[in-house]
Amino acid sequence: MVTGAGVEFVGLAAGGLRGMGPWTALRNAVRILGSIAAARRIVRRFRTDVVLVTGGYACVPVTMAAWTLHIPVLVYLPDIVPGLAIRFLSRFAARVAVTSEESCSYLDRRKVVVTGYPVRTDILTMDKSKACQVFGLDTALPTVLVFGGSRGARSINQALVAGLHELLLTCQIIHVSGSLDAEYVHSATCDLPEDLLCRYHHYTYLLDMPAALVAADLAVARAGAATMGEFPAAGLPAILVPYPHSGRHQEANAQYMARQGAARVLADAELRDRLVPNILELLGDKPSMDRMRAAAKALAQPDAASSIAQQVCLLAQRPKAMGTGVLR
């Protein structure tokens, strides 16, 4: 994607530390430290004025390289709760951009600016009827979008397939299963009656997610950071199922959306029994759906990308000797 956009891409060796065994963590720490020298060479070759990082262990050597060269760093935190990498990197940042005000308590407030989550323009501008045409949807039926990330979410896939016949009597479904469960989902759904099968739209991977988000009336998804930007931009109510092995990140994201009235939260272990009843309950309760839709729209920050870009430009104009200080 990066090279396709005409931007030079250079990879660095890195690896995770949280949840790893001691030897793996040690090996990955050595890889990260070893990449700092390579990152310094890259930063110099690019004649870098400012560095933008979004967390993850690959960002550590780049940030440290910039800090040692007195180049200002902007950290963007997409989730509510910062992970280990962002907590560490924020100490060396001149500015930390965040999706929500709720993140401020985890960081040095003097460095923080609330920008929102940047989303693709299509989500903000696409017409719903045109989005429905992309998938051949019946505009008279409610549409449920179900997905679990690029590789899929097995528990969500299994709960959906188990209740698919019941759901398709009421709605139509765009299901992005991911590659791991694609064959299982296909074999489990190929025996659906023709009148219901035409309401079920299965994809292993979906490139045109903006159209799916705009076409949908309700989403079922994990609670990655994108849900806090893309669902509000589309005004899309959601049932969020935090991935139970993601630390605190997804649970915090999901609870934030629920507190704002834009989502319901289901535990992963509850899916088999509660997913279908919750979908049907919401689809049958127009006032609740309208309230969730309005709450989601109220969270939208369509200028988020511009706000982050503005912070980059402000930092790029500063003398390098001031690069690691707090931006005033």
Secondary structure as the mmCIF struct_conf table of DSSP 4:
data_model
#
loop_
_struct_conf.conf_type_id
_struct_conf.id
_struct_conf.beg_label_comp_id
_struct_conf.beg_label_asym_id
_struct_conf.beg_label_seq_id
_struct_conf.end_label_comp_id
_struct_conf.end_label_asym_id
_struct_conf.end_label_seq_id
TURN_TY1_P TURN_TY1_P1 VAL A 2 VAL A 2
HELX_RH_3T_P HELX_RH_3T_P1 THR A 3 ALA A 5
TURN_TY1_P TURN_TY1_P2 GLY A 6 GLY A 6
TURN_TY1_P TURN_TY1_P3 ARG A 18 GLY A 19
HELX_RH_AL_P HELX_RH_AL_P1 PRO A 22 ARG A 45
TURN_TY1_P TURN_TY1_P4 PHE A 46 ARG A 47
BEND BEND1 ASP A 49 ASP A 49
STRN STRN1 VAL A 51 VAL A 53
BEND BEND2 GLY A 56 GLY A 56
TURN_TY1_P TURN_TY1_P5 TYR A 57 ALA A 58
HELX_RH_AL_P HELX_RH_AL_P2 CYS A 59 THR A 68
TURN_TY1_P TURN_TY1_P6 LEU A 69 HIS A 70
STRN STRN2 VAL A 73 LEU A 77
BEND BEND3 ASP A 79 VAL A 81
HELX_RH_AL_P HELX_RH_AL_P3 LEU A 84 LEU A 89
HELX_RH_3T_P HELX_RH_3T_P2 SER A 90 PHE A 92
BEND BEND4 ALA A 94 ALA A 94
STRN STRN3 ARG A 95 VAL A 98
BEND BEND5 THR A 99 SER A 100
HELX_RH_3T_P HELX_RH_3T_P3 GLU A 101 TYR A 106
BEND BEND6 LEU A 107 LEU A 107
HELX_RH_3T_P HELX_RH_3T_P4 ARG A 109 LYS A 111
STRN STRN4 VAL A 112 VAL A 114
HELX_RH_AL_P HELX_RH_AL_P4 THR A 121 THR A 125
HELX_RH_AL_P HELX_RH_AL_P5 LYS A 128 PHE A 135
TURN_TY1_P TURN_TY1_P7 GLY A 136 GLY A 136
TURN_TY1_P TURN_TY1_P8 THR A 139 ALA A 140
BEND BEND7 LEU A 141 LEU A 141
STRN STRN5 THR A 143 PHE A 147
BEND BEND8 GLY A 149 ARG A 151
HELX_RH_AL_P HELX_RH_AL_P6 ARG A 154 ALA A 162
TURN_TY1_P TURN_TY1_P9 GLY A 163 GLY A 163
HELX_RH_AL_P HELX_RH_AL_P7 LEU A 164 LEU A 168
TURN_TY1_P TURN_TY1_P10 LEU A 169 THR A 170
STRN STRN6 GLN A 172 VAL A 176
BEND BEND9 SER A 179 SER A 179
TURN_TY1_P TURN_TY1_P11 LEU A 180 ASP A 181
HELX_RH_AL_P HELX_RH_AL_P8 ALA A 182 THR A 189
TURN_TY1_P TURN_TY1_P12 CYS A 190 ASP A 191
BEND BEND10 LEU A 192 LEU A 192
HELX_RH_AL_P HELX_RH_AL_P9 GLU A 194 LEU A 197
TURN_TY1_P TURN_TY1_P13 CYS A 198 ARG A 199
STRN STRN7 TYR A 200 TYR A 203
BEND BEND11 THR A 204 TYR A 205
BEND BEND12 LEU A 207 LEU A 207
HELX_RH_AL_P HELX_RH_AL_P10 MET A 209 ALA A 215
BEND BEND13 ASP A 217 ASP A 217
STRN STRN8 LEU A 218 ALA A 221
TURN_TY1_P TURN_TY1_P14 ALA A 225 ALA A 226
HELX_RH_AL_P HELX_RH_AL_P11 THR A 227 ALA A 234
TURN_TY1_P TURN_TY1_P15 GLY A 235 GLY A 235
STRN STRN9 ALA A 238 LEU A 240
TURN_TY1_P TURN_TY1_P16 PRO A 244 HIS A 245
BEND BEND14 SER A 246 SER A 246
TURN_TY1_P TURN_TY1_P17 GLY A 247 ARG A 248
HELX_RH_AL_P HELX_RH_AL_P12 HIS A 249 ARG A 259
TURN_TY1_P TURN_TY1_P18 GLN A 260 GLY A 261
BEND BEND15 ALA A 262 ALA A 262
STRN STRN10 ALA A 263 VAL A 265
HELX_RH_3T_P HELX_RH_3T_P5 ASP A 268 GLU A 270
HELX_RH_AL_P HELX_RH_AL_P13 LEU A 271 LEU A 283
TURN_TY1_P TURN_TY1_P19 GLY A 284 GLY A 284
HELX_RH_AL_P HELX_RH_AL_P14 LYS A 286 LEU A 299
TURN_TY1_P TURN_TY1_P20 PRO A 302 ASP A 303
HELX_RH_AL_P HELX_RH_AL_P15 ALA A 304 ALA A 316
TURN_TY1_P TURN_TY1_P21 GLN A 317 GLN A 317
BEND BEND16 ARG A 318 ARG A 318
HELX_RH_3T_P HELX_RH_3T_P6 LYS A 320 MET A 322
TURN_TY1_P TURN_TY1_P22 GLY A 323 THR A 324
BEND BEND17 GLY A 325 GLY A 325
#
